[in-house]
Amino acid sequence: MVGNLKFSQQNLLIIIIPLTFHVVSSCVMLMALAGVEQQFQQETHLRTMVASINGLLNQLIAACSSEFVYEETHASEDRMLFRDNYEECLKTSRDLRNKLTTDSTTDNNMTEVLDLVDNINNALIRCQGALDTGNIADTVSSVKEFRPLIARSKQVSAKTIREMEDEQQEAQRLEQRGRLFVVLLVFGGGLLNFTITIFLVVSLSRSNNARLEALAANINALSRESDLAEELEGDDEFAELDRILHQVHDTLGEARRREKAMVDNASEVICSINPRLRFSQVNGAALRVFMMEKSMLLGRPVVSIILPEDQEYTVSELTRAAKTQGSSSFESRIIRPDGSIRDIQWNVASLEGEQTMFCVAHDISDRKEAERLKQEVIAMVSHDLRAPLTSLELTLNILSAGGLGDLTEKGKDRVSKAESSVSRLVSIINDLIDAERFESGAINLDLEMTSMEQLINDSVALIESSAHSKNIRIQTQSNNLQVYCDGQRIARVLTNLLSNAVKFSHPNSVIQVTSESTPAGIATSVIDTGRGIPEAKLHSVFDRWKQVEKADEKEKGGSGLGLAICKSLIEAHGGAMSVQSKEGVGSIFTFVLPHHIAPAAKSRT
């Protein structure tokens, strides 16, 4: 139970027990010293009493001697000496009696001394009466009473000295016993105190070590994801840490169960690959994608399911991913047990310090098939439709020009409408082909230093007739900036943006084209005050085949590919394109190109 105490309680226990022994031993030592001090005071008292009795005895003897001298000489000076000695004896006797009666240390042994002093006092008082009457006979008679008192004083003094010597010997024995007791108390108590302290420290250390080992075992079990031992009992820090450890174990176990459920029920194949490029773990999606059970894949080389033509490439990519300690993505084909071939995108992650690679395999066969069909459609449109339509457009141009004879007004009208429809269809086909080519990255840019002001002016000149028909003014404000770009491609972007601005602007309005240098690059904006774009459609304005309104295709024309093409061209230059718009107020289309030179600014309207 002691080992279950908290560290603060254990430290307090180690301090309190030795301190208690120290206090008790100190009290006992003080009591022993008090006894020695009392014995010393008693001895001192006895010495004082003996000295007082001896002093009184000497004064009595001196008084008697002076009385004998006075009897022989009857001289006045001898009488005065006798009186002085008598008065001194009386004073000493009274002082001694007062001391004996008032001293609290006086014991039964002093009764005889007190009786002697009383007798001496009475004799002195009678002698004082005789002196006062001047009767020499009475005085001599009174003085003679002192002789037995002097003898008795000698006896009492000798007896007191013997008693004092006996008590002094007893005191010495008590002192020796006291010293021995103090020595035993100091050394024995210190040894016992030390023993108890060592016992407590060793006991607490063993208990704490045992609990620490149990806690370390649970920590190791947690790291191995195995079961923990039972919780430690008690309220100390080890028990608290162990309870927290069990809570963490339960939380991690629940998280692992959820993670396992998510992995097992994931639609994509999630697996791990060991350094020998073999499957070490795989989820249940392998049955659907690879058509193989988990048990069939574990320990199997990855290349065993790869199409032979892609095996070398797959091994190379996996080896590179393992060496780079990062993430990578590549595509290869697998062959399933039924002989079918599927396209797989492998997303591989190799963490630093981990030898196992983690991989997610996506079945992209459907996407690949869709891309293949799309390419076939594009190829069909490009070769099987564009060529006949171009030929038809040329024939209609010849008819409209009268190259095959004059047409009636009705015929000219029909040919003109057919020519417009064919031209629009050819334009849509060209836009579609361009959009596919730009999206796939097959763009060859002819990059050179070009004046942005010149590109703006050339683009404005191309749509001035359309703007003039709606009485729309185009204002330009640009710096004489040089950009490193493909001038024809950027001009196409500007022309498309200006054309859209003219289409959706109100008559008698103003369109602004600005260009300026910013920290991000050279920003060019086309600003109109047209109908604007609803906020809900701003996010899809650059998507393919998107028109703001369904009626725009018939009323305004266009294929819905222009803005998508513009965005692809700007991104191919390493730039970015954005739009700001508010319905009923207008729109601002802005593209930013990396800038190189920013000379002085000028404006033009």
C-alpha positions as CSV (number, residue, x, y, z in Angstrom):
1,M,0.0,0.0,0.0
2,V,2.9,2.3,0.7
3,G,4.0,2.0,-2.9
4,N,0.6,3.1,-4.1
5,L,1.1,6.6,-2.6
6,K,1.7,9.5,-4.8
7,F,5.2,10.9,-5.1
8,S,4.5,13.9,-3.0
9,Q,3.0,11.6,-0.2
10,Q,6.1,9.3,-0.4
11,N,8.5,12.2,-0.1
12,L,6.4,13.5,2.8
13,L,6.5,10.1,4.5
14,I,10.3,9.9,4.1
15,I,10.6,13.3,5.7
16,I,8.1,13.0,8.5
17,I,9.2,9.6,10.0
18,P,12.9,10.5,10.5
19,L,11.8,14.0,11.7
20,T,9.5,12.5,14.3
21,F,12.3,10.2,15.6
22,H,14.5,13.2,15.8
23,V,12.0,15.3,17.7
24,V,11.3,12.5,20.2
25,S,14.9,11.8,20.8
26,S,15.6,15.6,21.3
27,C,12.7,15.7,23.9
28,V,14.2,12.8,25.8
29,M,17.6,14.3,25.7
30,L,16.2,17.6,27.0
31,M,14.5,15.7,29.9
32,A,17.7,14.0,30.7
33,L,19.5,17.4,30.7
34,A,16.8,18.8,32.9
35,G,17.4,16.1,35.5
36,V,21.1,16.7,35.4
37,E,20.4,20.4,35.8
38,Q,18.1,19.8,38.8
39,Q,20.8,17.6,40.5
40,F,23.3,20.4,39.9
41,Q,21.0,23.0,41.5
42,Q,20.4,20.7,44.5
43,E,24.2,20.2,45.0
44,T,24.7,24.0,44.7
45,H,22.0,24.6,47.2
46,L,23.6,22.2,49.7
47,R,27.0,23.9,49.2
48,T,25.3,27.2,49.9
49,M,23.7,26.0,53.0
50,V,27.0,24.5,54.3
51,A,28.8,27.8,53.6
52,S,26.1,29.8,55.4
53,I,26.2,27.5,58.4
54,N,30.0,27.7,58.5
55,G,29.8,31.5,58.2
56,L,27.3,31.7,61.0
57,L,29.5,29.3,63.1
58,N,32.6,31.4,62.5
59,Q,30.7,34.6,63.6
60,L,29.4,32.9,66.7
61,I,32.9,31.8,67.6
62,A,34.2,35.4,66.9
63,A,31.4,36.8,69.1
64,C,32.2,34.4,71.9
65,S,35.9,35.2,71.6
66,S,35.2,39.0,71.8
67,E,32.9,38.3,74.8
68,F,35.8,36.5,76.6
69,V,38.1,39.4,75.9
70,Y,35.6,41.9,77.2
71,E,35.2,39.9,80.4
72,E,38.9,40.1,81.0
73,T,39.4,43.7,80.0
74,H,36.1,45.4,80.5
75,A,37.3,47.9,77.9
76,S,34.7,49.9,76.0
77,E,36.3,49.1,72.6
78,D,36.1,45.3,73.4
79,R,32.5,45.8,74.3
80,M,31.9,47.6,71.0
81,L,33.6,44.7,69.2
82,F,31.5,42.2,71.0
83,R,28.3,44.1,70.2
84,D,29.3,44.4,66.5
85,N,30.0,40.6,66.3
86,Y,26.8,39.9,68.1
87,E,24.8,42.1,65.6
88,E,26.5,40.5,62.7
89,C,25.6,37.1,64.0
90,L,22.0,38.1,64.5
91,K,21.8,39.5,61.0
92,T,23.4,36.4,59.5
93,S,21.2,34.1,61.5
94,R,18.0,36.0,60.4
95,D,19.1,36.0,56.8
96,L,19.8,32.2,56.9
97,R,16.4,31.5,58.5
98,N,14.6,33.6,55.9
99,K,16.4,31.8,53.2
100,L,15.6,28.4,54.6
101,T,11.9,29.3,55.1
102,T,11.4,30.9,51.7
103,D,13.6,28.7,49.5
104,S,11.4,26.3,47.6
105,T,14.3,23.8,47.2
106,T,14.6,23.2,50.9
107,D,13.8,19.6,51.7
108,N,13.4,17.5,54.9
109,N,17.2,17.4,55.4
110,M,17.2,21.1,56.1
111,T,14.8,20.7,59.1
112,E,17.6,20.2,61.5
113,V,19.5,23.2,60.1
114,L,16.3,25.3,60.5
115,D,15.9,24.1,64.1
116,L,19.5,25.0,64.9
117,V,19.1,28.5,63.3
118,D,15.9,29.0,65.4
119,N,17.9,28.1,68.6
120,I,20.7,30.4,67.6
121,N,18.2,33.2,66.9
122,N,16.5,32.7,70.3
123,A,19.9,32.7,72.1
124,L,20.9,35.9,70.2
125,I,17.6,37.6,71.1
126,R,18.2,36.7,74.9
127,C,21.7,38.0,74.5
128,Q,20.4,41.2,73.0
129,G,18.1,41.6,76.0
130,A,21.0,41.2,78.4
131,L,23.1,43.7,76.4
132,D,20.2,46.1,76.5
133,T,19.9,45.9,80.4
134,G,23.7,46.1,80.8
135,N,23.8,43.2,83.2
136,I,27.1,41.6,82.6
137,A,26.1,38.4,84.4
138,D,23.1,37.9,82.2
139,T,25.2,38.7,79.1
140,V,27.9,36.1,80.1
141,S,25.2,33.6,80.8
142,S,23.6,34.2,77.4
143,V,26.9,33.9,75.6
144,K,27.6,30.6,77.3
145,E,24.4,29.3,75.6
146,F,26.3,29.7,72.3
147,R,28.9,27.0,73.2
148,P,26.5,24.0,72.8
149,L,25.0,25.7,69.8
150,I,28.5,26.1,68.3
151,A,29.2,22.4,68.9
152,R,25.9,21.5,67.4
153,S,26.6,23.7,64.4
154,K,29.8,21.8,63.8
155,Q,27.9,18.6,63.9
156,V,25.2,19.8,61.6
157,S,27.8,21.2,59.2
158,A,29.8,17.9,59.2
159,K,26.6,16.0,58.7
160,T,25.5,18.2,55.9
161,I,28.9,17.9,54.2
162,R,28.7,14.1,54.4
163,E,25.2,14.2,52.9
164,M,26.4,16.6,50.3
165,E,29.3,14.2,49.5
166,D,26.9,11.3,49.3
167,E,24.5,13.2,47.0
168,Q,27.5,14.3,44.9
169,Q,28.5,10.7,44.4
170,E,24.9,9.8,43.6
171,A,24.9,12.8,41.2
172,Q,28.1,11.5,39.6
173,R,26.5,8.1,39.1
174,L,23.3,9.7,37.7
175,E,25.5,11.8,35.4
176,Q,27.3,8.8,34.2
177,R,24.1,7.0,33.6
178,G,22.7,10.1,31.9
179,R,25.7,10.4,29.6
180,L,25.4,6.7,28.7
181,F,21.7,7.1,28.1
182,V,22.4,10.2,25.9
183,V,25.1,8.3,23.9
184,L,22.8,5.3,23.5
185,L,20.0,7.7,22.5
186,V,22.0,9.6,20.0
187,F,23.7,6.6,18.3
188,G,20.8,4.1,18.8
189,G,18.2,6.6,17.7
190,G,20.3,7.7,14.8
191,L,20.9,4.1,13.7
192,L,17.2,3.3,14.1
193,N,16.3,6.5,12.2
194,F,18.7,5.7,9.4
195,T,17.5,2.1,9.3
196,I,13.8,3.1,9.0
197,T,14.7,5.7,6.3
198,I,16.7,3.2,4.3
199,F,13.8,0.7,4.7
200,L,11.3,3.2,3.4
201,V,13.5,4.3,0.5
202,V,14.2,0.7,-0.6
203,S,10.6,-0.3,-0.2
204,L,9.3,2.6,-2.1
205,S,11.9,2.2,-4.8
206,R,11.1,-1.5,-5.3
207,S,7.4,-0.7,-5.4
208,N,7.9,2.1,-7.8
209,N,10.2,0.1,-10.0
210,A,7.7,-2.7,-10.2
211,R,4.9,-0.3,-11.1
212,L,7.2,1.4,-13.6
213,E,8.1,-2.0,-15.2
214,A,4.4,-2.8,-15.5
215,L,3.8,0.6,-17.1
216,A,6.7,0.1,-19.5
217,A,5.3,-3.3,-20.4
218,N,1.9,-1.8,-21.3
219,I,3.6,0.9,-23.3
220,N,5.5,-1.7,-25.3
221,A,2.3,-3.7,-25.7
222,L,0.6,-0.6,-27.0
223,S,3.5,0.0,-29.6
224,R,3.1,-3.6,-30.7
225,E,-0.7,-3.2,-30.9
226,S,-1.2,-6.1,-28.5
227,D,-3.4,-6.4,-25.4
228,L,-2.4,-4.5,-22.3
229,A,-2.1,-6.0,-18.8
230,E,-4.7,-5.1,-16.1
231,E,-4.8,-1.5,-14.9
232,L,-2.6,-0.7,-11.9
233,E,-4.3,-0.1,-8.6
234,G,-4.0,3.0,-6.6
235,D,-4.2,6.8,-7.1
236,D,-0.5,7.5,-7.7
237,E,1.0,8.9,-10.8
238,F,1.8,5.5,-12.2
239,A,-1.8,4.4,-11.9
240,E,-3.0,7.6,-13.5
241,L,-0.6,7.2,-16.4
242,D,-1.7,3.5,-16.8
243,R,-5.3,4.5,-16.9
244,I,-4.5,7.1,-19.6
245,L,-2.6,4.4,-21.4
246,H,-5.5,2.1,-21.4
247,Q,-7.8,4.9,-22.6
248,V,-5.3,5.5,-25.5
249,H,-5.3,1.8,-26.2
250,D,-9.0,1.7,-26.4
251,T,-9.2,4.8,-28.5
252,L,-6.5,3.5,-30.9
253,G,-8.2,0.2,-31.1
254,E,-11.5,1.8,-32.0
255,A,-9.7,4.0,-34.6
256,R,-7.9,0.9,-36.0
257,R,-11.2,-0.9,-36.3
258,R,-12.8,2.0,-38.1
259,E,-9.8,2.4,-40.3
260,K,-9.8,-1.3,-41.1
261,A,-13.5,-1.1,-41.9
262,M,-13.0,2.0,-44.1
263,V,-10.0,0.3,-45.9
264,D,-11.8,-3.0,-46.3
265,N,-14.9,-1.3,-47.7
266,A,-13.1,1.2,-49.9
267,S,-13.9,1.1,-53.6
268,E,-10.2,1.4,-54.6
269,V,-7.5,-1.1,-53.9
270,I,-5.4,0.0,-50.9
271,C,-2.3,-2.1,-50.4
272,S,1.3,-2.0,-49.0
273,I,4.3,-3.2,-50.9
274,N,7.5,-4.5,-49.2
275,P,11.1,-3.7,-50.4
276,R,11.0,-6.9,-52.6
277,L,8.0,-5.4,-54.5
278,R,5.6,-7.9,-53.1
279,F,2.1,-7.4,-51.7
280,S,2.3,-7.4,-47.9
281,Q,-1.2,-6.1,-47.2
282,V,-4.3,-5.5,-49.5
283,N,-7.9,-4.7,-48.9
284,G,-11.1,-6.4,-50.1
285,A,-11.4,-4.2,-53.2
286,A,-8.8,-6.4,-54.8
287,L,-11.4,-9.0,-55.6
288,R,-13.4,-6.5,-57.6
289,V,-10.5,-4.7,-59.4
290,F,-7.9,-7.5,-59.7
291,M,-10.4,-10.4,-59.5
292,M,-8.2,-12.1,-56.9
293,E,-8.7,-12.9,-53.3
294,K,-6.6,-11.2,-50.6
295,S,-5.0,-14.6,-49.7
296,M,-3.9,-15.0,-53.4
297,L,-2.1,-11.6,-53.4
298,L,-0.3,-11.6,-50.1
299,G,3.4,-12.3,-50.7
300,R,2.9,-12.2,-54.5
301,P,5.1,-10.0,-56.7
302,V,3.4,-6.9,-58.0
303,V,4.7,-7.6,-61.6
304,S,2.9,-10.9,-61.6
305,I,-0.4,-9.2,-62.3
306,I,1.1,-6.6,-64.7
307,L,0.8,-6.9,-68.5
308,P,4.2,-8.1,-69.7
309,E,4.7,-5.0,-71.9
310,D,4.4,-2.7,-68.8
311,Q,6.3,-4.8,-66.3
312,E,9.7,-3.2,-66.7
313,Y,8.2,0.3,-66.5
314,T,6.2,-0.6,-63.4
315,V,9.3,-2.0,-61.6
316,S,11.2,1.1,-62.5
317,E,8.5,3.4,-61.1
318,L,8.2,1.5,-57.9
319,T,11.9,1.3,-57.4
320,R,12.2,5.1,-58.0
321,A,9.4,5.8,-55.5
322,A,11.1,3.7,-52.9
323,K,14.4,5.6,-53.3
324,T,12.9,9.1,-53.4
325,Q,11.0,8.6,-50.1
326,G,8.1,10.6,-51.5
327,S,4.9,10.2,-53.4
328,S,4.5,9.4,-57.1
329,S,1.9,8.4,-59.6
330,F,2.0,6.3,-62.7
331,E,-0.2,4.2,-65.0
332,S,0.2,0.6,-66.1
333,R,-2.0,-2.2,-67.3
334,I,-2.8,-5.4,-65.4
335,I,-4.1,-8.7,-66.7
336,R,-6.8,-10.4,-64.7
337,P,-7.2,-14.2,-64.3
338,D,-10.1,-14.2,-66.8
339,G,-7.7,-12.6,-69.4
340,S,-9.2,-9.1,-69.3
341,I,-6.9,-6.1,-69.3
342,R,-7.5,-3.1,-67.1
343,D,-5.8,0.3,-66.9
344,I,-4.6,1.1,-63.4
345,Q,-3.3,4.3,-61.9
346,W,-0.9,3.6,-59.1
347,N,-0.5,6.3,-56.4
348,V,2.5,5.3,-54.3
349,A,3.8,6.9,-51.1
350,S,7.1,5.9,-49.5
351,L,7.6,7.5,-46.1
352,E,11.0,8.3,-44.7
353,G,12.2,5.7,-42.3
354,E,9.6,3.2,-43.6
355,Q,10.7,0.3,-45.9
356,T,7.1,-0.5,-46.8
357,M,5.4,1.5,-49.6
358,F,1.8,2.4,-49.4
359,C,-0.2,2.3,-52.6
360,V,-3.7,3.1,-53.8
361,A,-4.7,1.5,-57.2
362,H,-7.4,3.2,-59.2
363,D,-9.1,1.4,-62.0
364,I,-9.2,4.0,-64.8
365,S,-10.2,1.7,-67.6
366,D,-13.6,3.4,-68.0
367,R,-11.9,6.8,-68.1
368,K,-9.3,5.5,-70.6
369,E,-12.1,4.1,-72.8
370,A,-14.0,7.4,-72.6
371,E,-10.8,9.3,-73.7
372,R,-10.3,6.8,-76.5
373,L,-13.9,7.3,-77.7
374,K,-13.5,11.1,-77.3
375,Q,-10.3,11.0,-79.4
376,E,-12.2,9.0,-82.0
377,V,-15.0,11.5,-82.1
378,I,-12.5,14.4,-82.4
379,A,-10.7,12.6,-85.1
380,M,-14.0,11.9,-86.9
381,V,-15.1,15.5,-86.5
382,S,-11.7,16.7,-87.7
383,H,-11.3,14.5,-90.7
384,D,-14.8,13.3,-91.7
385,L,-16.7,16.5,-91.0
386,R,-14.4,19.5,-91.2
387,A,-13.1,18.7,-94.7
388,P,-16.6,18.3,-96.3
389,L,-17.9,21.3,-94.5
390,T,-14.9,23.4,-95.7
391,S,-15.6,22.3,-99.2
392,L,-19.2,23.1,-98.8
393,E,-18.3,26.5,-97.4
394,L,-16.1,27.2,-100.4
395,T,-18.8,26.2,-102.8
396,L,-21.3,28.5,-101.1
397,N,-18.8,31.3,-101.2
398,I,-18.5,30.8,-105.0
399,L,-22.3,30.7,-105.4
400,S,-22.7,33.8,-103.3
401,A,-20.1,35.6,-105.5
402,G,-21.9,34.6,-108.8
403,G,-19.1,32.2,-109.9
404,L,-21.7,29.7,-111.0
405,G,-24.2,32.1,-112.5
406,D,-26.5,34.8,-111.2
407,L,-28.9,33.9,-108.5
408,T,-32.3,35.4,-107.8
409,E,-32.7,37.5,-104.7
410,K,-34.4,34.6,-102.9
411,G,-31.5,32.3,-104.0
412,K,-28.9,34.7,-102.7
413,D,-30.7,35.0,-99.4
414,R,-30.8,31.2,-99.0
415,V,-27.2,30.8,-100.0
416,S,-26.2,33.6,-97.5
417,K,-28.0,31.8,-94.6
418,A,-26.5,28.5,-95.6
419,E,-23.0,30.1,-95.8
420,S,-23.4,31.6,-92.3
421,S,-24.6,28.3,-90.8
422,V,-21.7,26.3,-92.4
423,S,-19.2,29.0,-91.3
424,R,-20.5,28.8,-87.8
425,L,-20.3,25.0,-87.8
426,V,-16.8,25.1,-89.1
427,S,-15.9,27.6,-86.4
428,I,-17.3,25.3,-83.7
429,I,-15.4,22.4,-85.1
430,N,-12.1,24.4,-85.1
431,D,-12.8,25.6,-81.5
432,L,-13.5,22.0,-80.3
433,I,-10.3,20.8,-81.9
434,D,-8.3,23.7,-80.4
435,A,-9.8,23.1,-77.0
436,E,-8.9,19.4,-77.0
437,R,-5.4,20.2,-78.2
438,F,-4.9,23.0,-75.6
439,E,-6.3,20.8,-72.7
440,S,-3.9,18.0,-73.6
441,G,-1.0,20.3,-73.5
442,A,-0.2,20.0,-77.2
443,I,0.4,23.7,-77.7
444,N,3.4,25.0,-79.4
445,L,4.0,28.6,-78.4
446,D,6.1,31.0,-80.4
447,L,7.3,33.1,-77.5
448,E,9.0,36.5,-78.0
449,M,9.1,39.9,-76.5
450,T,5.9,41.6,-77.6
451,S,4.3,45.0,-76.9
452,M,1.1,44.6,-75.0
453,E,-0.2,47.9,-76.2
454,Q,0.2,46.8,-79.8
455,L,-1.7,43.6,-79.1
456,I,-4.6,45.5,-77.5
457,N,-4.8,47.9,-80.4
458,D,-4.8,45.1,-83.0
459,S,-7.5,43.3,-81.2
460,V,-9.6,46.4,-80.9
461,A,-9.3,47.0,-84.6
462,L,-10.7,43.5,-85.3
463,I,-14.0,44.1,-83.5
464,E,-14.4,47.9,-84.1
465,S,-17.0,47.3,-86.8
466,S,-19.2,45.2,-84.4
467,A,-18.8,47.8,-81.7
468,H,-19.6,50.6,-84.1
469,S,-22.9,48.9,-85.1
470,K,-24.1,49.2,-81.5
471,N,-22.6,52.6,-81.0
472,I,-20.2,51.2,-78.3
473,R,-16.9,53.0,-77.6
474,I,-13.8,51.1,-76.6
475,Q,-11.3,52.9,-74.4
476,T,-7.8,51.6,-73.8
477,Q,-5.4,52.6,-71.1
478,S,-2.1,50.7,-71.1
479,N,1.5,51.0,-70.2
480,N,4.1,50.5,-72.8
481,L,4.8,47.1,-71.4
482,Q,6.7,44.3,-73.0
483,V,5.6,40.7,-72.4
484,Y,7.3,37.4,-73.3
485,C,4.4,35.6,-75.0
486,D,3.0,34.2,-78.2
487,G,1.5,37.4,-79.7
488,Q,-1.0,35.6,-81.9
489,R,-2.4,33.5,-79.0
490,I,-2.7,36.5,-76.7
491,A,-4.3,38.5,-79.5
492,R,-6.9,35.7,-79.9
493,V,-7.6,35.9,-76.1
494,L,-8.1,39.7,-76.3
495,T,-10.3,39.4,-79.4
496,N,-12.5,36.8,-77.7
497,L,-12.9,38.9,-74.5
498,L,-13.7,42.0,-76.5
499,S,-16.1,40.2,-78.7
500,N,-18.0,38.9,-75.7
501,A,-18.0,42.4,-74.1
502,V,-19.5,43.8,-77.3
503,K,-22.1,41.0,-77.4
504,F,-23.4,41.5,-73.9
505,S,-23.0,45.3,-73.5
506,H,-25.9,47.7,-74.0
507,P,-25.9,50.1,-77.0
508,N,-24.2,53.5,-76.4
509,S,-22.0,52.0,-73.6
510,V,-18.3,52.1,-73.0
511,I,-15.8,49.1,-72.9
512,Q,-12.5,49.6,-71.2
513,V,-9.2,47.7,-71.8
514,T,-6.4,48.3,-69.2
515,S,-3.0,46.8,-68.7
516,E,-0.7,47.4,-65.8
517,S,2.3,46.0,-64.0
518,T,1.6,44.2,-60.7
519,P,3.7,42.1,-58.3
520,A,2.2,39.0,-59.8
521,G,2.8,40.0,-63.4
522,I,1.3,42.1,-66.2
523,A,-2.5,42.2,-65.6
524,T,-4.8,43.0,-68.5
525,S,-8.5,43.6,-68.0
526,V,-11.5,43.9,-70.2
527,I,-14.3,45.9,-68.4
528,D,-17.8,46.2,-69.7
529,T,-21.1,47.6,-68.2
530,G,-23.3,44.9,-69.7
531,R,-25.8,42.6,-68.0
532,G,-23.2,40.8,-65.9
533,I,-23.0,37.2,-64.7
534,P,-25.2,35.7,-61.9
535,E,-23.1,34.8,-58.9
536,A,-24.2,31.2,-59.0
537,K,-22.7,30.8,-62.4
538,L,-19.3,32.6,-61.9
539,H,-17.6,29.3,-60.9
540,S,-18.4,27.6,-64.2
541,V,-17.9,30.5,-66.6
542,F,-14.7,29.0,-67.9
543,D,-16.1,25.5,-68.4
544,R,-16.7,24.0,-71.8
545,W,-20.1,24.4,-73.5
546,K,-21.2,26.8,-70.8
547,Q,-23.5,29.7,-71.7
548,V,-24.8,32.2,-69.1
549,E,-28.2,31.8,-70.5
550,K,-29.6,29.0,-72.7
551,A,-31.0,31.6,-75.3
552,D,-27.5,33.0,-75.8
553,E,-26.5,30.3,-78.2
554,K,-29.2,31.3,-80.6
555,E,-29.4,35.1,-79.9
556,K,-25.6,35.8,-79.4
557,G,-24.0,32.9,-81.2
558,G,-20.9,31.2,-80.0
559,S,-20.1,27.6,-79.1
560,G,-19.4,28.0,-75.3
561,L,-15.7,27.1,-75.9
562,G,-14.2,30.5,-76.2
563,L,-13.5,31.3,-72.6
564,A,-12.3,27.7,-71.9
565,I,-9.8,28.2,-74.8
566,C,-8.7,31.6,-73.5
567,K,-8.0,30.2,-70.0
568,S,-6.0,27.3,-71.5
569,L,-3.9,29.7,-73.5
570,I,-3.2,31.9,-70.5
571,E,-2.3,29.0,-68.3
572,A,0.0,27.7,-71.1
573,H,2.0,30.9,-70.7
574,G,2.3,30.4,-67.0
575,G,-0.4,32.9,-66.2
576,A,-3.8,33.0,-64.6
577,M,-7.3,34.2,-65.6
578,S,-10.2,35.3,-63.5
579,V,-13.5,37.1,-63.6
580,Q,-15.4,39.6,-61.4
581,S,-19.0,40.3,-62.2
582,K,-22.2,41.6,-60.7
583,E,-25.5,41.0,-62.3
584,G,-26.9,44.2,-63.9
585,V,-23.7,46.1,-63.4
586,G,-21.1,44.5,-65.7
587,S,-18.1,42.2,-65.8
588,I,-14.3,42.4,-65.5
589,F,-12.3,39.6,-67.2
590,T,-8.6,39.7,-66.2
591,F,-5.6,37.7,-67.2
592,V,-2.1,38.0,-65.7
593,L,1.1,37.1,-67.7
594,P,4.7,37.0,-66.2
595,H,6.2,40.4,-66.7
596,H,9.7,41.3,-67.7
597,I,9.9,45.0,-68.5
598,A,7.7,47.9,-67.2
599,P,8.6,51.2,-68.9
600,A,6.8,54.5,-68.4
601,A,3.0,54.5,-68.7
602,K,0.7,56.2,-71.3
603,S,-3.0,56.1,-72.1
604,R,-5.1,56.1,-75.2
605,T,-8.9,56.4,-75.7
